[in-house]
Amino acid sequence: MPYTLCYVSSAKNSLSHLDLEHLFHVNKRNNTDLNITGILVYNYGNFLQILEGDKQKINMLFSKISQDPRHSNIIKLIDTPIEERIFDGYNSGFVIVENSKTLNQLEKYLKWIKEAELKTVDKIINIVENFIAKK
C-alpha cells in the first residue's frame, strides 16, 4: 500500500534561483531512483514537500531531510498510508513557486486531482493551497 508524508520547513539561509534549480535536479533524481512521487514547493523561504511511495523509503528520506542543514523548523503534517498516489501523474514532481506560470500549473493540477475520490486528496490539496496562498 502506498504511503504519504507531507512536511513544511523553513530554509536556514536564503536560496538563489541557481540553488533552487540544483536542489530541483538532485531532488528529482533521488526521488525517481527511489520510486517516490510528490511535489516540493518553495515559497518565500519556506518548503512544502509531499512524498508518496514505499513507507520505508519515505521514512529513510525524511530522516535525511530532517538532518539537512538547509532546513529548520521541520513540521510533519501528514504521515499515513494512502489508497493511491496523488502526484504520480504530475509532470515535474517539483515546483518552485516564484511566478504566476508555475503557480497556475500547480493550481490546474490541484483542480484536476480534486475530482479523484481519494480519502487524503482534500486534506493534501488544502495544505498545498494554503501554502501557495502565502504569496
KOLRORO-799585 format. One record per atom (N, C-alpha, C): chain; atom name; x, y, z. Coordinates in pm, 1 decimal. Example, Ala and Ser with C-alpha at 12.3 -4.5 7.8 and 13.67 -1.06 7.14 Angstrom:
(atom 'A'; 'N'; (1319.0; -569.0; 780.0))
(atom 'A'; 'CA'; (1230.0; -450.0; 780.0))
(atom 'A'; 'C'; (1320.0; -330.0; 780.0))
(atom 'A'; 'N'; (1285.0; -225.0; 708.0))
(atom 'A'; 'CA'; (1367.0; -106.0; 714.0))
(atom 'A'; 'C'; (1290.0; 3.0; 787.0))
END
This chain:
(atom 'A'; 'N'; (85.0; -118.4; 0.0))
(atom 'A'; 'CA'; (0.0; 0.0; 0.0))
(atom 'A'; 'C'; (89.2; 124.2; 0.0))
(atom 'A'; 'N'; (61.1; 221.2; -87.8))
(atom 'A'; 'CA'; (141.6; 343.4; -90.7))
(atom 'A'; 'C'; (128.3; 422.0; 39.3))
(atom 'A'; 'N'; (225.0; 506.4; 60.1))
(atom 'A'; 'CA'; (233.4; 584.5; 182.6))
(atom 'A'; 'C'; (260.8; 729.0; 144.8))
(atom 'A'; 'N'; (215.0; 823.7; 226.1))
(atom 'A'; 'CA'; (245.9; 964.0; 200.7))
(atom 'A'; 'C'; (292.8; 1032.8; 327.3))
(atom 'A'; 'N'; (384.2; 1124.2; 307.7))
(atom 'A'; 'CA'; (435.5; 1207.2; 416.2))
(atom 'A'; 'C'; (442.8; 1349.3; 361.6))
(atom 'A'; 'N'; (392.0; 1443.3; 438.7))
(atom 'A'; 'CA'; (393.0; 1583.7; 399.9))
(atom 'A'; 'C'; (454.8; 1663.3; 514.5))
(atom 'A'; 'N'; (545.8; 1754.2; 480.6))
(atom 'A'; 'CA'; (605.9; 1838.9; 583.7))
(atom 'A'; 'C'; (624.4; 1979.9; 530.4))
(atom 'A'; 'N'; (640.4; 2072.8; 623.2))
(atom 'A'; 'CA'; (681.6; 2208.9; 592.0))
(atom 'A'; 'C'; (808.5; 2237.3; 670.3))
(atom 'A'; 'N'; (890.1; 2326.7; 616.6))
(atom 'A'; 'CA'; (1011.0; 2368.2; 686.9))
(atom 'A'; 'C'; (1049.6; 2506.8; 639.1))
(atom 'A'; 'N'; (1141.6; 2566.5; 711.6))
(atom 'A'; 'CA'; (1196.4; 2695.8; 672.1))
(atom 'A'; 'C'; (1338.3; 2674.8; 623.2))
(atom 'A'; 'N'; (1375.9; 2751.9; 522.7))
(atom 'A'; 'CA'; (1514.2; 2747.6; 475.1))
(atom 'A'; 'C'; (1599.9; 2825.3; 573.7))
(atom 'A'; 'N'; (1712.8; 2766.4; 616.0))
(atom 'A'; 'CA'; (1800.7; 2834.6; 711.3))
(atom 'A'; 'C'; (1865.1; 2958.2; 649.3))
(atom 'A'; 'N'; (1895.0; 2951.3; 521.5))
(atom 'A'; 'CA'; (1955.0; 3064.1; 450.9))
(atom 'A'; 'C'; (1871.4; 3093.0; 326.9))
(atom 'A'; 'N'; (1885.8; 3214.2; 275.1))
(atom 'A'; 'CA'; (1812.1; 3243.8; 152.6))
(atom 'A'; 'C'; (1875.7; 3167.4; 37.0))
(atom 'A'; 'N'; (1791.4; 3118.0; -51.9))
(atom 'A'; 'CA'; (1837.0; 3036.6; -164.5))
(atom 'A'; 'C'; (1819.7; 3114.1; -294.4))
(atom 'A'; 'N'; (1923.4; 3113.9; -374.7))
(atom 'A'; 'CA'; (1915.5; 3178.7; -505.3))
(atom 'A'; 'C'; (1839.4; 3088.8; -601.2))
(atom 'A'; 'N'; (1806.5; 3143.9; -716.0))
(atom 'A'; 'CA'; (1739.2; 3064.2; -817.7))
(atom 'A'; 'C'; (1828.8; 2947.7; -860.2))
(atom 'A'; 'N'; (1957.8; 2971.0; -868.9))
(atom 'A'; 'CA'; (2053.0; 2865.0; -905.1))
(atom 'A'; 'C'; (2055.1; 2755.1; -798.3))
(atom 'A'; 'N'; (2053.8; 2794.8; -670.1))
(atom 'A'; 'CA'; (2047.9; 2696.5; -560.3))
(atom 'A'; 'C'; (1922.6; 2610.5; -572.2))
(atom 'A'; 'N'; (1810.2; 2675.7; -602.7))
(atom 'A'; 'CA'; (1683.2; 2604.1; -614.9))
(atom 'A'; 'C'; (1683.1; 2509.6; -734.8))
(atom 'A'; 'N'; (1741.3; 2553.3; -845.4))
(atom 'A'; 'CA'; (1750.0; 2466.9; -963.2))
(atom 'A'; 'C'; (1834.7; 2343.5; -933.7))
(atom 'A'; 'N'; (1945.4; 2362.7; -862.9))
(atom 'A'; 'CA'; (2030.6; 2248.4; -824.5))
(atom 'A'; 'C'; (1951.9; 2153.9; -733.2))
(atom 'A'; 'N'; (1882.5; 2210.9; -636.3))
(atom 'A'; 'CA'; (1800.5; 2131.7; -545.3))
(atom 'A'; 'C'; (1695.3; 2053.6; -623.6))
(atom 'A'; 'N'; (1635.3; 2116.4; -725.2))
(atom 'A'; 'CA'; (1536.8; 2050.6; -810.0))
(atom 'A'; 'C'; (1595.3; 1926.0; -876.0))
(atom 'A'; 'N'; (1710.7; 1941.3; -938.5))
(atom 'A'; 'CA'; (1769.6; 1828.2; -1011.1))
(atom 'A'; 'C'; (1807.7; 1713.6; -917.9))
(atom 'A'; 'N'; (1864.2; 1746.3; -803.8))
(atom 'A'; 'CA'; (1902.8; 1642.5; -707.2))
(atom 'A'; 'C'; (1778.3; 1574.2; -652.0))
(atom 'A'; 'N'; (1678.1; 1653.8; -616.7))
(atom 'A'; 'CA'; (1552.9; 1601.5; -561.7))
(atom 'A'; 'C'; (1485.0; 1508.3; -661.8))
(atom 'A'; 'N'; (1474.7; 1552.8; -785.3))
(atom 'A'; 'CA'; (1406.7; 1472.4; -887.3))
(atom 'A'; 'C'; (1481.8; 1341.8; -912.4))
(atom 'A'; 'N'; (1613.4; 1348.7; -922.6))
(atom 'A'; 'CA'; (1693.8; 1227.5; -947.0))
(atom 'A'; 'C'; (1680.1; 1129.0; -831.7))
(atom 'A'; 'N'; (1696.5; 1178.7; -709.0))
(atom 'A'; 'CA'; (1688.6; 1091.0; -591.9))
(atom 'A'; 'C'; (1550.4; 1029.1; -577.1))
(atom 'A'; 'N'; (1446.6; 1108.7; -594.3))
(atom 'A'; 'CA'; (1311.2; 1056.7; -578.4))
(atom 'A'; 'C'; (1275.5; 958.8; -689.6))
(atom 'A'; 'N'; (1321.6; 985.8; -810.4))
(atom 'A'; 'CA'; (1297.7; 892.8; -920.6))
(atom 'A'; 'C'; (1366.4; 759.6; -893.2))
(atom 'A'; 'N'; (1491.0; 765.5; -846.4))
(atom 'A'; 'CA'; (1564.4; 642.9; -813.8))
(atom 'A'; 'C'; (1493.4; 560.7; -706.7))
(atom 'A'; 'N'; (1427.0; 627.7; -612.6))
(atom 'A'; 'CA'; (1357.4; 559.4; -503.3))
(atom 'A'; 'C'; (1210.7; 529.1; -536.1))
(atom 'A'; 'N'; (1166.8; 565.2; -657.6))
(atom 'A'; 'CA'; (1027.7; 549.1; -698.8))
(atom 'A'; 'C'; (933.6; 625.4; -605.2))
(atom 'A'; 'N'; (974.6; 747.8; -571.4))
(atom 'A'; 'CA'; (894.9; 835.7; -486.4))
(atom 'A'; 'C'; (839.3; 948.0; -573.2))
(atom 'A'; 'N'; (709.5; 970.8; -561.5))
(atom 'A'; 'CA'; (644.6; 1080.8; -632.6))
(atom 'A'; 'C'; (605.8; 1187.5; -531.7))
(atom 'A'; 'N'; (560.2; 1302.1; -581.3))
(atom 'A'; 'CA'; (517.3; 1409.4; -494.1))
(atom 'A'; 'C'; (556.1; 1544.1; -549.5))
(atom 'A'; 'N'; (556.1; 1643.9; -463.2))
(atom 'A'; 'CA'; (595.0; 1778.0; -503.8))
(atom 'A'; 'C'; (681.3; 1841.0; -396.1))
(atom 'A'; 'N'; (760.5; 1936.0; -437.1))
(atom 'A'; 'CA'; (837.7; 2020.2; -346.2))
(atom 'A'; 'C'; (812.3; 2163.1; -389.3))
(atom 'A'; 'N'; (756.4; 2241.8; -297.9))
(atom 'A'; 'CA'; (724.1; 2380.7; -327.4))
(atom 'A'; 'C'; (809.8; 2469.1; -238.0))
(atom 'A'; 'N'; (872.1; 2568.6; -299.4))
(atom 'A'; 'CA'; (948.6; 2669.3; -225.5))
(atom 'A'; 'C'; (875.1; 2800.8; -241.0))
(atom 'A'; 'N'; (841.4; 2862.5; -129.3))
(atom 'A'; 'CA'; (764.8; 2986.5; -132.3))
(atom 'A'; 'C'; (810.6; 3076.3; -18.7))
(atom 'A'; 'N'; (871.8; 3189.9; -54.6))
(atom 'A'; 'CA'; (913.9; 3289.6; 43.4))
(atom 'A'; 'C'; (993.3; 3231.5; 159.8))
(atom 'A'; 'N'; (1094.2; 3152.7; 128.1))
(atom 'A'; 'CA'; (1183.5; 3099.5; 230.4))
(atom 'A'; 'C'; (1133.9; 2975.6; 302.0))
(atom 'A'; 'N'; (1024.0; 2920.1; 256.3))
(atom 'A'; 'CA'; (967.2; 2800.8; 319.2))
(atom 'A'; 'C'; (948.7; 2690.0; 216.6))
(atom 'A'; 'N'; (959.3; 2566.9; 263.7))
(atom 'A'; 'CA'; (938.3; 2449.8; 180.3))
(atom 'A'; 'C'; (811.8; 2377.5; 223.4))
(atom 'A'; 'N'; (744.3; 2320.4; 125.9))
(atom 'A'; 'CA'; (636.5; 2224.3; 148.9))
(atom 'A'; 'C'; (669.5; 2107.0; 59.2))
(atom 'A'; 'N'; (679.6; 1988.6; 116.9))
(atom 'A'; 'CA'; (706.0; 1870.9; 34.5))
(atom 'A'; 'C'; (606.9; 1761.9; 69.1))
(atom 'A'; 'N'; (557.1; 1698.2; -37.5))
(atom 'A'; 'CA'; (471.2; 1581.0; -24.5))
(atom 'A'; 'C'; (544.1; 1466.6; -92.7))
(atom 'A'; 'N'; (563.5; 1357.9; -19.5))
(atom 'A'; 'CA'; (632.1; 1239.3; -69.5))
(atom 'A'; 'C'; (533.7; 1123.9; -72.1))
(atom 'A'; 'N'; (535.5; 1045.6; -180.1))
(atom 'A'; 'CA'; (447.3; 930.3; -193.3))
(atom 'A'; 'C'; (529.4; 811.0; -238.5))
(atom 'A'; 'N'; (503.4; 695.4; -178.6))
(atom 'A'; 'CA'; (573.6; 574.8; -220.0))
(atom 'A'; 'C'; (580.6; 472.4; -108.8))
(atom 'A'; 'N'; (687.1; 394.1; -110.0))
(atom 'A'; 'CA'; (710.5; 291.8; -9.0))
(atom 'A'; 'C'; (740.1; 357.3; 126.2))
(atom 'A'; 'N'; (674.2; 310.4; 231.2))
(atom 'A'; 'CA'; (686.9; 371.5; 363.5))
(atom 'A'; 'C'; (831.3; 372.9; 412.4))
(atom 'A'; 'N'; (904.0; 262.8; 398.4))
(atom 'A'; 'CA'; (1042.1; 256.7; 446.5))
(atom 'A'; 'C'; (1130.6; 355.6; 372.0))
(atom 'A'; 'N'; (1112.9; 365.9; 242.2))
(atom 'A'; 'CA'; (1193.0; 459.9; 163.0))
(atom 'A'; 'C'; (1161.5; 604.0; 200.6))
(atom 'A'; 'N'; (1033.8; 632.3; 221.6))
(atom 'A'; 'CA'; (994.3; 767.9; 259.3))
(atom 'A'; 'C'; (1049.4; 803.6; 397.2))
(atom 'A'; 'N'; (1039.8; 711.7; 492.5))
(atom 'A'; 'CA'; (1093.5; 738.5; 625.8))
(atom 'A'; 'C'; (1244.3; 758.2; 622.9))
(atom 'A'; 'N'; (1314.9; 680.3; 540.3))
(atom 'A'; 'CA'; (1459.5; 695.7; 525.8))
(atom 'A'; 'C'; (1491.8; 834.1; 466.9))
(atom 'A'; 'N'; (1417.2; 873.5; 363.4))
(atom 'A'; 'CA'; (1438.3; 1003.2; 300.7))
(atom 'A'; 'C'; (1406.1; 1117.1; 397.0))
(atom 'A'; 'N'; (1296.3; 1105.3; 471.5))
(atom 'A'; 'CA'; (1259.7; 1210.0; 566.1))
(atom 'A'; 'C'; (1364.0; 1223.0; 676.3))
(atom 'A'; 'N'; (1423.3; 1112.4; 716.9))
(atom 'A'; 'CA'; (1530.1; 1116.7; 816.6))
(atom 'A'; 'C'; (1648.7; 1199.1; 764.2))
(atom 'A'; 'N'; (1683.5; 1179.1; 636.3))
(atom 'A'; 'CA'; (1791.3; 1257.5; 574.6))
(atom 'A'; 'C'; (1754.3; 1405.2; 565.6))
(atom 'A'; 'N'; (1629.1; 1432.1; 526.1))
(atom 'A'; 'CA'; (1581.9; 1570.1; 515.2))
(atom 'A'; 'C'; (1587.9; 1637.9; 651.4))
(atom 'A'; 'N'; (1548.7; 1565.8; 755.2))
(atom 'A'; 'CA'; (1548.5; 1621.7; 891.1))
(atom 'A'; 'C'; (1687.6; 1661.9; 938.0))
(atom 'A'; 'N'; (1789.7; 1598.4; 881.8))
(atom 'A'; 'CA'; (1927.8; 1628.9; 919.7))
(atom 'A'; 'C'; (1994.7; 1726.5; 822.4))
(atom 'A'; 'N'; (1924.7; 1764.1; 717.0))
(atom 'A'; 'CA'; (1979.4; 1854.4; 616.5))
(atom 'A'; 'C'; (1993.5; 1994.8; 676.2))
(atom 'A'; 'N'; (2113.5; 2051.8; 673.6))
(atom 'A'; 'CA'; (2135.0; 2182.9; 735.9))
(atom 'A'; 'C'; (2063.0; 2298.7; 665.7))
(atom 'A'; 'N'; (2006.6; 2275.0; 549.4))
(atom 'A'; 'CA'; (1931.7; 2381.6; 480.9))
(atom 'A'; 'C'; (1792.4; 2401.3; 539.6))
(atom 'A'; 'N'; (1745.9; 2303.9; 619.9))
(atom 'A'; 'CA'; (1611.4; 2309.9; 676.7))
(atom 'A'; 'C'; (1614.6; 2345.2; 825.0))
(atom 'A'; 'N'; (1512.8; 2418.8; 867.6))
(atom 'A'; 'CA'; (1488.8; 2440.1; 1010.4))
(atom 'A'; 'C'; (1337.7; 2436.5; 1031.9))
(atom 'A'; 'N'; (1298.1; 2421.4; 1155.6))
(atom 'A'; 'CA'; (1155.7; 2420.8; 1192.0))
(atom 'A'; 'C'; (1074.4; 2322.7; 1107.5))
(atom 'A'; 'N'; (1121.0; 2199.8; 1097.2))
(atom 'A'; 'CA'; (1050.6; 2098.8; 1018.1))
(atom 'A'; 'C'; (928.1; 2049.8; 1096.0))
(atom 'A'; 'N'; (813.1; 2056.8; 1030.1))
(atom 'A'; 'CA'; (688.1; 2012.6; 1091.7))
(atom 'A'; 'C'; (622.7; 1911.7; 998.2))
(atom 'A'; 'N'; (600.4; 1791.5; 1048.9))
(atom 'A'; 'CA'; (533.8; 1686.9; 972.1))
(atom 'A'; 'C'; (382.6; 1710.3; 982.0))
(atom 'A'; 'N'; (316.6; 1721.3; 866.7))
(atom 'A'; 'CA'; (173.0; 1749.0; 862.7))
(atom 'A'; 'C'; (89.1; 1624.6; 835.8))
(atom 'A'; 'N'; (139.4; 1536.8; 750.7))
(atom 'A'; 'CA'; (68.4; 1413.5; 715.8))
(atom 'A'; 'C'; (170.0; 1300.2; 715.8))
(atom 'A'; 'N'; (130.8; 1186.8; 769.5))
(atom 'A'; 'CA'; (216.7; 1068.3; 776.4))
(atom 'A'; 'C'; (122.1; 948.5; 782.6))
(atom 'A'; 'N'; (81.0; 897.4; 663.7))
(atom 'A'; 'CA'; (-26.2; 799.1; 661.7))
(atom 'A'; 'C'; (-24.3; 713.4; 534.9))
(atom 'A'; 'N'; (-80.0; 593.2; 543.2))
(atom 'A'; 'CA'; (-100.0; 514.1; 420.8))
(atom 'A'; 'C'; (-205.1; 583.1; 333.1))
(atom 'A'; 'N'; (-195.8; 562.6; 201.7))
(atom 'A'; 'CA'; (-292.8; 619.7; 108.3))
(atom 'A'; 'C'; (-342.5; 510.7; 13.9))
(atom 'A'; 'N'; (-458.5; 535.0; -46.5))
(atom 'A'; 'CA'; (-516.2; 439.0; -140.1))
(atom 'A'; 'C'; (-433.3; 430.3; -267.2))
(atom 'A'; 'N'; (-394.6; 546.7; -319.1))
(atom 'A'; 'CA'; (-309.3; 552.4; -437.2))
(atom 'A'; 'C'; (-238.9; 687.0; -440.9))
(atom 'A'; 'N'; (-135.3; 694.2; -520.7))
(atom 'A'; 'CA'; (-57.2; 816.7; -529.4))
(atom 'A'; 'C'; (-137.2; 927.9; -597.0))
(atom 'A'; 'N'; (-122.7; 1047.5; -544.9))
(atom 'A'; 'CA'; (-192.8; 1164.2; -598.4))
(atom 'A'; 'C'; (-108.5; 1233.3; -705.6))
(atom 'A'; 'N'; (23.0; 1240.3; -685.4))
(atom 'A'; 'CA'; (110.2; 1316.3; -774.3))
(atom 'A'; 'C'; (186.2; 1229.6; -873.5))
(atom 'A'; 'N'; (144.0; 1106.3; -889.4))
(atom 'A'; 'CA'; (210.2; 1015.4; -982.5))
(atom 'A'; 'C'; (211.4; 1071.6; -1124.4))
(atom 'A'; 'N'; (106.9; 1142.9; -1162.7))
(atom 'A'; 'CA'; (96.9; 1194.9; -1297.9))
(atom 'A'; 'C'; (145.3; 1337.6; -1315.0))
(atom 'A'; 'N'; (193.0; 1399.7; -1208.4))
(atom 'A'; 'CA'; (238.2; 1538.6; -1219.5))
(atom 'A'; 'C'; (371.0; 1542.7; -1293.5))
(atom 'A'; 'N'; (381.5; 1626.9; -1394.3))
(atom 'A'; 'CA'; (492.2; 1618.7; -1489.4))
(atom 'A'; 'C'; (630.9; 1644.3; -1432.4))
(atom 'A'; 'N'; (646.1; 1730.7; -1337.0))
(atom 'A'; 'CA'; (782.3; 1758.6; -1290.7))
(atom 'A'; 'C'; (809.6; 1704.0; -1152.4))
(atom 'A'; 'N'; (707.8; 1689.4; -1070.1))
(atom 'A'; 'CA'; (729.0; 1640.4; -934.7))
(atom 'A'; 'C'; (791.7; 1743.4; -843.9))
(atom 'A'; 'N'; (817.6; 1862.5; -895.6))
(atom 'A'; 'CA'; (882.7; 1966.1; -817.8))
(atom 'A'; 'C'; (837.4; 2100.7; -869.5))
(atom 'A'; 'N'; (804.6; 2191.7; -780.1))
(atom 'A'; 'CA'; (760.6; 2324.3; -821.7))
(atom 'A'; 'C'; (833.6; 2428.6; -738.8))
(atom 'A'; 'N'; (886.4; 2529.0; -806.4))
(atom 'A'; 'CA'; (935.2; 2648.7; -738.3))
(atom 'A'; 'C'; (829.5; 2754.8; -763.7))
(atom 'A'; 'N'; (757.0; 2792.3; -659.5))
(atom 'A'; 'CA'; (652.7; 2892.6; -677.0))
(atom 'A'; 'C'; (719.6; 3029.8; -670.0))
(atom 'A'; 'N'; (742.7; 3085.4; -789.6))
(atom 'A'; 'CA'; (808.4; 3215.7; -794.1))
(atom 'A'; 'C'; (744.1; 3307.4; -896.5))
(atom 'A'; 'N'; (654.2; 3253.8; -977.4))
(atom 'A'; 'CA'; (587.0; 3338.8; -1074.7))
(atom 'A'; 'C'; (448.2; 3282.1; -1102.6))
(atom 'A'; 'N'; (370.0; 3359.0; -1176.0))
(atom 'A'; 'CA'; (230.9; 3318.7; -1199.9))
(atom 'A'; 'C'; (221.5; 3191.6; -1284.2))
(atom 'A'; 'N'; (319.1; 3166.3; -1372.0))
(atom 'A'; 'CA'; (313.8; 3047.5; -1456.8))
(atom 'A'; 'C'; (322.8; 2919.2; -1373.1))
(atom 'A'; 'N'; (421.7; 2910.4; -1283.6))
(atom 'A'; 'CA'; (435.6; 2789.4; -1202.1))
(atom 'A'; 'C'; (319.6; 2775.7; -1103.9))
(atom 'A'; 'N'; (273.0; 2886.4; -1053.0))
(atom 'A'; 'CA'; (158.0; 2882.9; -963.1))
(atom 'A'; 'C'; (33.7; 2833.6; -1037.1))
(atom 'A'; 'N'; (12.3; 2882.8; -1158.0))
(atom 'A'; 'CA'; (-104.1; 2839.5; -1237.3))
(atom 'A'; 'C'; (-96.9; 2691.9; -1273.0))
(atom 'A'; 'N'; (22.5; 2641.6; -1306.9))
(atom 'A'; 'CA'; (37.2; 2499.6; -1339.6))
(atom 'A'; 'C'; (-0.4; 2412.8; -1219.6))
(atom 'A'; 'N'; (47.4; 2450.1; -1102.2))
(atom 'A'; 'CA'; (16.1; 2373.2; -981.9))
(atom 'A'; 'C'; (-132.9; 2382.2; -949.8))
(atom 'A'; 'N'; (-189.7; 2500.9; -961.4))
(atom 'A'; 'CA'; (-332.1; 2517.1; -933.0))
(atom 'A'; 'C'; (-418.7; 2435.2; -1029.0))
(atom 'A'; 'N'; (-381.0; 2429.3; -1156.9))
(atom 'A'; 'CA'; (-455.6; 2348.1; -1254.2))
(atom 'A'; 'C'; (-448.7; 2200.7; -1217.5))
(atom 'A'; 'N'; (-331.5; 2155.1; -1176.5))
(atom 'A'; 'CA'; (-317.0; 2015.1; -1138.2))
(atom 'A'; 'C'; (-400.6; 1986.0; -1013.4))
(atom 'A'; 'N'; (-397.5; 2076.9; -915.7))
(atom 'A'; 'CA'; (-475.9; 2056.3; -794.2))
(atom 'A'; 'C'; (-625.1; 2050.6; -825.9))
(atom 'A'; 'N'; (-668.2; 2135.8; -917.8))
(atom 'A'; 'CA'; (-808.3; 2135.2; -957.7))
(atom 'A'; 'C'; (-845.2; 2000.6; -1021.1))
(atom 'A'; 'N'; (-754.2; 1948.9; -1103.1))
(atom 'A'; 'CA'; (-777.5; 1821.0; -1170.5))
(atom 'A'; 'C'; (-785.2; 1705.2; -1070.3))
(atom 'A'; 'N'; (-693.1; 1701.8; -973.3))
(atom 'A'; 'CA'; (-695.1; 1588.2; -880.7))
(atom 'A'; 'C'; (-805.6; 1598.3; -776.1))
(atom 'A'; 'N'; (-865.8; 1715.9; -760.4))
(atom 'A'; 'CA'; (-979.0; 1728.1; -667.8))
(atom 'A'; 'C'; (-1092.4; 1634.8; -708.8))
(atom 'A'; 'N'; (-1099.7; 1605.1; -836.4))
(atom 'A'; 'CA'; (-1207.4; 1520.2; -886.5))
(atom 'A'; 'C'; (-1186.2; 1372.9; -851.9))
(atom 'A'; 'N'; (-1066.5; 1336.1; -810.9))
(atom 'A'; 'CA'; (-1040.4; 1197.9; -770.5))
(atom 'A'; 'C'; (-1109.0; 1172.5; -636.3))
(atom 'A'; 'N'; (-1158.6; 1053.4; -618.8))
(atom 'A'; 'CA'; (-1228.3; 1020.5; -494.7))
(atom 'A'; 'C'; (-1135.3; 943.5; -402.0))
(atom 'A'; 'N'; (-1036.7; 1012.8; -350.1))
(atom 'A'; 'CA'; (-939.5; 953.1; -259.6))
(atom 'A'; 'C'; (-950.0; 1021.5; -123.9))
(atom 'A'; 'N'; (-935.8; 945.9; -17.7))
(atom 'A'; 'CA'; (-955.1; 998.3; 117.7))
(atom 'A'; 'C'; (-862.2; 1115.0; 151.4))
(atom 'A'; 'N'; (-734.4; 1105.6; 117.3))
(atom 'A'; 'CA'; (-638.3; 1207.3; 159.5))
(atom 'A'; 'C'; (-628.6; 1325.4; 63.7))
(atom 'A'; 'N'; (-694.4; 1318.4; -50.2))
(atom 'A'; 'CA'; (-679.9; 1423.9; -150.9))
(atom 'A'; 'C'; (-720.2; 1561.0; -97.3))
(atom 'A'; 'N'; (-838.0; 1572.0; -37.8))
(atom 'A'; 'CA'; (-885.0; 1702.4; 9.2))
(atom 'A'; 'C'; (-791.5; 1763.0; 112.4))
(atom 'A'; 'N'; (-743.4; 1681.0; 204.4))
(atom 'A'; 'CA'; (-652.5; 1730.5; 307.2))
(atom 'A'; 'C'; (-522.0; 1780.3; 244.9))
(atom 'A'; 'N'; (-466.9; 1703.6; 153.7))
(atom 'A'; 'CA'; (-341.9; 1741.8; 88.9))
(atom 'A'; 'C'; (-361.2; 1867.1; 4.5))
(atom 'A'; 'N'; (-469.7; 1873.2; -70.6))
(atom 'A'; 'CA'; (-496.1; 1990.9; -153.3))
(atom 'A'; 'C'; (-510.2; 2115.0; -66.7))
(atom 'A'; 'N'; (-580.2; 2105.0; 44.6))
(atom 'A'; 'CA'; (-595.7; 2219.9; 134.1))
(atom 'A'; 'C'; (-461.2; 2268.2; 186.2))
(atom 'A'; 'N'; (-374.2; 2175.5; 221.4))
(atom 'A'; 'CA'; (-241.5; 2213.3; 270.4))
(atom 'A'; 'C'; (-163.9; 2286.4; 160.9))
(atom 'A'; 'N'; (-163.2; 2231.1; 40.0))
(atom 'A'; 'CA'; (-89.0; 2293.5; -70.3))
(atom 'A'; 'C'; (-148.4; 2430.2; -104.7))
(atom 'A'; 'N'; (-280.2; 2437.6; -115.2))
(atom 'A'; 'CA'; (-343.1; 2565.6; -149.6))
(atom 'A'; 'C'; (-316.1; 2672.1; -44.8))
(atom 'A'; 'N'; (-321.3; 2636.9; 82.0))
(atom 'A'; 'CA'; (-291.3; 2732.7; 187.1))
(atom 'A'; 'C'; (-145.3; 2776.1; 182.6))
(atom 'A'; 'N'; (-56.3; 2683.3; 150.5))
(atom 'A'; 'CA'; (86.5; 2715.2; 143.0))
(atom 'A'; 'C'; (115.0; 2811.2; 29.0))
(atom 'A'; 'N'; (57.5; 2785.4; -88.7))
(atom 'A'; 'CA'; (86.4; 2872.2; -202.6))
(atom 'A'; 'C'; (8.0; 3003.7; -196.1))
(atom 'A'; 'N'; (-94.6; 3010.2; -112.2))
(atom 'A'; 'CA'; (-171.3; 3134.3; -96.6))
(atom 'A'; 'C'; (-93.9; 3240.3; -19.6))
(atom 'A'; 'N'; (18.6; 3203.2; 39.6))
(atom 'A'; 'CA'; (101.1; 3298.5; 116.0))
(atom 'A'; 'C'; (163.1; 3405.4; 27.5))
(atom 'A'; 'N'; (154.4; 3389.2; -103.0))
(atom 'A'; 'CA'; (216.2; 3483.1; -197.2))
(atom 'A'; 'C'; (168.5; 3623.5; -178.4))
END
